[in-house]
Amino acid sequence: MRNHPLTWLMIVLNLAVFLLVFSMPEALRDTTFDAYSFSRGTALEAWRWLTAMFLQVSASHLFFNMLGLYFFGKHLEEETSKGWWLAIYFISGILGSFAFLLTSPEPVVGASGAVFGVMGAVMLLNPTRMIHLYVFPLPIGIVAVIFIVVETMVAVYKTAFQQLGNVATVAHIAGIATGAIFAFFYKPKRSLQGVFVLALSLALLAVLGPAFALIAEIGSIALQVIDAVVGFFLYNIAGLLGFLWA
């Protein structure tokens, strides 16, 4: 934790807020989401730009956001200063939320825009670094390309069939773009090299797509099992904290 203090700080804060919110009685929890989420009608209430990022709608929402933050965030900390890391995280999250509001009247919550921003930066600054997000080791560049392709396909599908829903795909894409722009400002030459590596990753993915899809599928199944176990413990811990509101 000492080597990646910002990543762990954000994980701990998100976890603490989740446990606190889900320990509340349902009526109070709904009021809390209304008071601190971010929507078109509250867009000028600047504190919501931050508070909405720490509200997660479920244990799965928290788990997958924090899993991504762990793998991408710690490597970004090794590439940037603390100030740049915080700027990338929070500005990506804020701009991702605003992007979502352009396409949906629904309130937006969650750290996904921020997490995708972190990924967008580190995929250019260190695309060859190996991570175990899907259990099996894959380069950050390959993982990022998989995410970008999937998110783009989902966005195109939703737009074509007018099924925008409440999954903030646009926020994810905006987060990636924001993080990538920050990377170019921080280290232009290295980011250009990162673009070249991503292009190679995309070509490799096109050739070996089935193999990578199999790895991702196996990893996803394992993550779903872990997610279910983690969710069980999180909801029960939150339940034990219910005495705070008695």
VENKAMO-V974253 format. One record per backbone hydrogen bond with DSSP energy under -1.0 kcal/mol. NH is the residue of the N-H (numbers start at 1). CO is the residue of the C=O. If there is no record, write none. Layout:
nh->NH co->CO
nh->NH co->CO
This chain:
nh->8 co->4
nh->9 co->5
nh->10 co->6
nh->11 co->7
nh->12 co->8
nh->13 co->9
nh->14 co->10
nh->15 co->11
nh->16 co->12
nh->17 co->13
nh->18 co->14
nh->19 co->15
nh->20 co->16
nh->21 co->17
nh->22 co->18
nh->24 co->21
nh->29 co->25
nh->30 co->26
nh->31 co->27
nh->32 co->28
nh->33 co->29
nh->34 co->30
nh->35 co->31
nh->36 co->32
nh->37 co->33
nh->38 co->108
nh->42 co->39
nh->43 co->40
nh->45 co->42
nh->46 co->44
nh->48 co->45
nh->49 co->46
nh->50 co->47
nh->51 co->47
nh->52 co->48
nh->54 co->51
nh->55 co->52
nh->62 co->58
nh->63 co->59
nh->64 co->60
nh->65 co->61
nh->66 co->62
nh->67 co->63
nh->68 co->64
nh->69 co->65
nh->70 co->66
nh->71 co->67
nh->72 co->68
nh->73 co->69
nh->74 co->70
nh->76 co->72
nh->77 co->73
nh->79 co->76
nh->80 co->76
nh->85 co->81
nh->86 co->82
nh->87 co->83
nh->88 co->84
nh->89 co->85
nh->90 co->86
nh->91 co->87
nh->92 co->88
nh->93 co->89
nh->94 co->90
nh->95 co->91
nh->96 co->92
nh->97 co->93
nh->98 co->94
nh->99 co->95
nh->100 co->96
nh->101 co->97
nh->103 co->100
nh->104 co->100
nh->108 co->38
nh->110 co->52
nh->115 co->111
nh->116 co->112
nh->117 co->113
nh->118 co->114
nh->119 co->115
nh->120 co->116
nh->121 co->117
nh->122 co->118
nh->123 co->119
nh->124 co->121
nh->125 co->121
nh->126 co->122
nh->129 co->126
nh->131 co->138
nh->135 co->132
nh->136 co->134
nh->138 co->131
nh->140 co->129
nh->141 co->127
nh->143 co->139
nh->144 co->140
nh->145 co->141
nh->146 co->142
nh->147 co->143
nh->148 co->144
nh->149 co->145
nh->150 co->146
nh->151 co->147
nh->152 co->148
nh->153 co->149
nh->154 co->150
nh->155 co->151
nh->156 co->152
nh->157 co->153
nh->158 co->154
nh->159 co->155
nh->160 co->156
nh->161 co->157
nh->163 co->158
nh->169 co->167
nh->172 co->168
nh->173 co->169
nh->174 co->170
nh->175 co->171
nh->176 co->172
nh->177 co->173
nh->178 co->174
nh->179 co->175
nh->180 co->176
nh->181 co->177
nh->182 co->178
nh->183 co->179
nh->184 co->180
nh->185 co->181
nh->186 co->182
nh->187 co->183
nh->191 co->187
nh->192 co->188
nh->193 co->189
nh->194 co->190
nh->195 co->191
nh->196 co->192
nh->197 co->193
nh->198 co->194
nh->199 co->195
nh->200 co->196
nh->201 co->197
nh->202 co->198
nh->203 co->199
nh->204 co->200
nh->205 co->201
nh->206 co->202
nh->207 co->203
nh->208 co->204
nh->212 co->208
nh->213 co->209
nh->214 co->210
nh->215 co->211
nh->216 co->212
nh->217 co->213
nh->218 co->214
nh->219 co->215
nh->220 co->216
nh->221 co->217
nh->222 co->218
nh->223 co->219
nh->224 co->220
nh->225 co->221
nh->226 co->222
nh->227 co->223
nh->228 co->224
nh->229 co->225
nh->230 co->226
nh->231 co->227
nh->232 co->228
nh->233 co->229
nh->234 co->230
nh->235 co->231
nh->236 co->232
nh->237 co->233
nh->238 co->234
nh->239 co->235
nh->240 co->236
nh->241 co->237
nh->242 co->239
nh->244 co->241
nh->245 co->242
nh->246 co->243
